[in-house]
Amino acid sequence: MRSRAWAAKLTGVHGFDIASRWCAYAAVALVIAYGCAAGVGAVETPRSAVAPGTSPPAAEAAVTAAPRTAHDVPPDASPGCSGASASAVRGERRQITVAGEERSYLLDAPASESAAPRPVVFAFHGFRGDAAGLRLGTGLATLAERERVILVTPEGHEGVQLLGTVGRGWDLGADETRDVAVVRALLDALERERCVDRRHVYATGMSNGGFFASLVGCTLADRIAAIAPVAGALPLAGCTPARPVAVLLTFGRADNLVPPTMMRAGGSWWAKTDGCGTGHDRDGCTAYEQCTADVVVCEGPQAHTWPPGTTERIWRFFVAHPRP
C-alpha cells in the first residue's frame, strides 16, 4: 500500500547504500510514528518567531541576495481584484470539497482591495499535527497580519500510513495527487474570492509538511513562485516542474528523525532541477550559482525543529523571489 510505495521513494535517494537507505526510512518513519511526542505535530513553541523588524540570526545575505524584489515585478492581479470586496479574517476555519472529500483549512487575510493584490503563503503542518499549531507556533499568523499576507493553513488528510502508523498527514510522491488537488482548488477559490497577486504565491511546511511543500513546488510550479521546506525534503523522482522554482531548505545536523543526508539529497535534487552550478558557503548556508531559480540550503546545529528566526528568513526569501 502507500507505506510500501513511500518506502520505495525514500530508498531511492542517491548515494545511500542498502543499509543506509533502510536506516533513513526508519528515521523518517519515526517522524510519522512519534511526531507529536517530538514536537513535530505542533511544530514548535512561539519562540521560533522573532520580533517585527529584527533580522534572523544567520544566513541573511544568502537568503536575501537575490536579483529581484517585489517592487521589480508588476503584480499579476487575480479575477478577485475586479470583484466585490472581502472583509479581513484572522484564523477563520473554512471547508472546501474536492473530489467529493471535505477538507478544512484556516484562513488569515487582510481586507481585499482591488488596487492592492496580496501575496499568498500556504503552510503545511507536520504529521499528526494541525493547522492551528503551525499557524501560531511558527509566528506565521503574526507575520501575515503585519505584512498583509493571505495565509492558508490547511489540514492534512487522515489515514496516512507508514510501518503500521496511521494519522493525519500529506502525500509525498509525484504520483500522488490527492493533496495537490486540494491546494490547487484552494488557490483557484482564493483567486476568485480575493485580490491575489499571482506572481507571489508560496509554500512552506514543517517535517511531513516540508516534504509536501517540496512536492507542491514541483507539481504546481506554474503557480508557485518559491518554496521553503523546514526539516523535510527528498529527491522527487519522476517529477519535472513546469518552470524553475526558487527553493530555501532549512534543516539541522542534530535531526535524528529526518536524516540530514536526506535533506542534502533533496537540496541537490532541486539544484540539479534548477540547472545550478557550484554551491558555495555564504553565511552558514550553501547558495548555488548560475541557477535558473535560486536554491539556498541552510544547515544549522539544531535538531528536528523550526529554529528561531526561520519565519522571518522565509518571508524575506519569498519577497525576493516573485514568479517571473
N, C-alpha and C positions, 0 to 999 in steps of 0.2 A: 504494500500500500504506500501511502505518502511517506512513511518513515523510511522504507527501502529506497524510494526514489531520491529522497533528500540525502540518504547515506551515499548514494552513488555520486551525487553532485559534490558533496563535501570531500569525498575521497578522490575526486578528480583534480584537486589543486596541484599545480605543477610543483615539482621539487620535493614532494613528500614520498618517502618510501612506504611500503605497505603498513608497517607497524606504526609509523608516524601518522599516517592517514587515519588509522582507526583511533589513535590517541586523540587526534584533533576532533574526530567525530564524537568521541566520548565526552570531550571537553565541551563542545557546543551542546551536546545533549544535556549537560548539567545546567546550561543556561535555561533550557526549556524545562527541565525537571525541577530545578531549585531556584528559578529566577526570583521569586518573591522573597525567599529567605535571604538571598544575597543582595537584595535591593534592586534587582533588575526590573521587577514588575513596577514598582513605584518610582523607578529610575534613581532618584536621589533627593535628599532634602534640599530646601531652598538655598543652602549655602552655595549651590552651583551658580547662582546668579551674581552679577556684580552690580554695583551702584550705577545708575544712569550717568553717562558722561565719562566714566572711567575706562581704562584700557584693560584688555585681558592681559594676564601675566606673561605670556610668551607668544611667539610666532606671529606677532602683529605685522611685521614687514612682509613675511611670507604670504600672509593671508590677504593683505590689502594692496600689495604691489601689483596692480592689475591695469591693463591699458584702458579700461572703460570704467565709467561711473554711471549712476542712474541719470545724471544730467547730460551725458553724451548721447544718449539714445532716446528719440522721441517715444512716447507711450503708444502702445497698441491697444486702444480702448475696446472693451468688450461691448456686446449689444446692450448690456445693462446700463451703460453710460447714457443711453438715449431714452431710457425708460423712467418709470416713476422712482422717486427717491425711496431709499430704505433706511430705517432708523438704526442707530447703533445697538449692538448686542454685546454682552460680556458673558462668555461661558454658557451660552444658551444651548440646551440639548435639543437636537433635532433628529429626525429619521429620514431615511431615503430608501426606496425599494429598488433593487437592481436584480434583474433576472429572477424575480419572484421572491427575493430574500430581503427582509427588512434589516437595514444596518443603521446604527446610531453614531452620532458624532457631536462634538462640541464646537460651537462657532463663536469666535470673537471677531467683531468687525466694527469699524467706525461708521458713522452715518455716510450713506452713499451719495456722492456729489458728482454730477455729470462732468464737471470740469477737472476732476481730480481722480483719475484712475489709480487704484491702490494695488500694492503687491499682495500676493497670496503665498502663505507658507503652510505646507502640510507637515504635520508632526506625528510620528507613529511610535506608540508605546512599546515596551518590552513584553516578552512572553509572560502571560498571566498577570500583566499589568493592566492599566486602564488609562483612558484619555485624561481624566481629572488629575491623576498622579503626575503624568508627564507635563501637562499644561502648567501646573502650579510648581512642581518640584524643580523644574528647569528654569523658571523665570520667564518662559515664553509668553505667558499671559501678560506679564508686566511690560515686556518688550512690545507686544502687539498694541497695547494701549498707548504707549509712549510714541511709537513710530507710526501709528495709524495703519497697521498691517491687518489684513484679513488672515486670521489664524484658524486653520481647520485641524481639529484633533480627533480623528476617527477612532472607533473601537474596532479591534480585530475580530475575526470570526472564531466561534467556539469549535472545538473538535480537532484542533491541530494536534497531530500525534507524532511522537518520536520515542522509540525504545520503551513503549508502554506508558508514556506520559501523555496526558491529554489536558489541553487548556486553551485559553484564548490567545491567538497569535496571528501570524501573517504568512502568506505564500512567500517562497524564496526562489523558485526556479523560473527560468524563462518560459517554460511550457505551462506554467500555472497562471491562470487569467482571472480567477475569482476576485481577488482583492484589487488587482489593477483595474478591473472593470468598475469597481466601486469608486476608486479615485477619479477615473475618467468621468463617471456620471456626476460626482460631486463638483468637479471643475466645470462641467457643462452647465450645471444648475447655478453655480455661483456667477458665471459669466452672463447668464441671463438675468439674474436677480440683482446683481450689484455691479458697480462700476469697477471693473478689474483691469489692471494693466497686464496684458497677456505676455509682455516681454519680461515680467518679473513674477514668475511662478516657480516656487522652490519646494524642496522636500528634505526633511531631516528625520532622524529617529534614533532610538537607543536600543542596542543589542538586537533582538529579533526585529525590532522596528528599524534599526540601521540597515540590516540585511535587506529589508523590504524597500527602504528609501533608495538603496542602490538599484534594486530591480525596477522601481518606478522610473528612476533616471534613465535607465536603458530602454525600457519598453514604451515610455511616454516622452522620449527625447524631443519629439516635435513640439511638445508643450511645456516641458520642464527646462528652465534655464540653468539651474545648478542644484547640486545635492550636497548634503553634509552628514553622512552617517557617523554615528558615535558608537564605538565598541561593537561593530557589526558590519562586515563586508567580506565577500569572497569572489573569486572569478565567476563570471556569468557565462559559462559555456553555452554556445548556441544563440546568444543574444547579440544583435547588431543594432546599435542606436541609429535612428534616422538622421541625427545630426550630432556634432560634438557637444558634450555636456561638461560644464565645469564641476570639479569634484574637490571637496575638502574632507579628508578622513582624519578622525581623531581616535586614538586608542592608547592603551598603556602597556608597558613592558611587564608589569606585575599582574596582568589579567590572566587568571588561571581558569577562566570559563571559556572565553573565545581566544584561542591562541594567537599571540602576536604574529606568528608566521602566517596565519590565515589572513590577517588584516593586511600584512605586507603584500601577500599574493593578490589580494583584492585591489590594493593600490597599484601594483604592477600591471594588473589587467586593464585598469582604467587608463594608465599611462600609455600602454600599447594601443588601446582602442582610440584614444585621443591623439594618436600619432606623435607622442612626445619623444624628445631626445633624452639626453642625460639628466638625471636628477642630481641636485646639489643641495648642500645644507644651507639653510637660511633661518637663523634664529630658532634653532631646535627642530625645524621641520625639513622635510625633503620637498623642494619645489622643482618641478620638472621644466625643462626648457623646450622651446620650439614646438609647443603643443598647439593643436587646433582649438583646444579649450584648456584652461589652466587646470592642472592637477597638483594638489598640495597634500602631503601626508605628514601629519603631526603625531609623532610617537613620544609619549611622556612617561614618567615613572609610575603613574597611577595604576590601580587595579581596574576591576570591571565597574566603571562608574562614569558619571557625567561630570568632568572636572570643573572647578571654579573658573569662571571666565569664558566657558565654552559657548554659551548662548550669545554673548556679545561678539565673540570671534566669528561665529557662524553668520550672524547678521551682517557684519562688515564684509564678509566674503560674498554673501548673497547680493548686497547692494552693488558691489563692484563687478558683478557678473550677470548682466541682463542678457536675455536671448537676443541675438542679432536681428 
